[in-house]
């Protein structure tokens, strides 16, 4: 069921500083910042040969990463996103096996414009998993 | 400088349970457990199309992930490993820019039999970064 690792998302308190570290210091290719007000984040993509690291900074008053940054003021790895072919089939299969799907279980349109769901980190060893239909 | 994302490592309190979740529940291809006593972990590789997730369980009395699991008893994402061509050149470049390399700064032979170094998480938004020479 699991396809590619689409990205690993890191919540950062200072996007400009993080971009400097990944770009100038680590020598990775980084995108321009992209404000996604509907998702409450500004994102920078660190383009790797096989996948992406996404640097997320809160945007607006209801950012989904604000609480995480309150608990982890220095930042930290927020979630991992895996690709699936059929997100409804994936959701139903997971629910049948007792996995808790966050929210109302209906896929939302994610930051890449594709349907996504999040799985409860308590069901996966403290790891917040995003599934994205590709 | 940064090459591929080699793996994301997740520390888990119960490897058998984690293997069941990634294998049976999420439907990923998982390896047999591999005991690495020199590295203080037993590892299972979750084989994705483009990279790997590594599930790590402490092994022995001096496991490098024991303290992490004491702080995070349910488990959690422990580190991200990026590939580099030349680990000595990478280390020197990073040090020149003020990044703290963990330990004595000499590469160790990592769990894949290749030279590795770890970078201080406080220099990368709370993310422990492993560099592996490939």
Interface residues (C-beta under 8 A of the other chain):
Chain A: X1 X2 X3 X4 X5 X8 X10 X11 X12 X13 X18 X21 X22 X24 X25 X26 X27 X28 X46 X48 X49 X50 X51 X53 X55 X72 X74 X75 X76 X77 X80 X82 X93 X94 X97 X99 X121 X122 X123 X124 X125 X126 X127
Chain B: X1 X2 X3 X4 X5 X8 X10 X11 X12 X13 X18 X21 X22 X24 X25 X26 X27 X28 X46 X48 X49 X50 X51 X53 X55 X72 X74 X75 X76 X77 X80 X82 X93 X94 X97 X99 X121 X122 X123 X124 X125 X126 X127
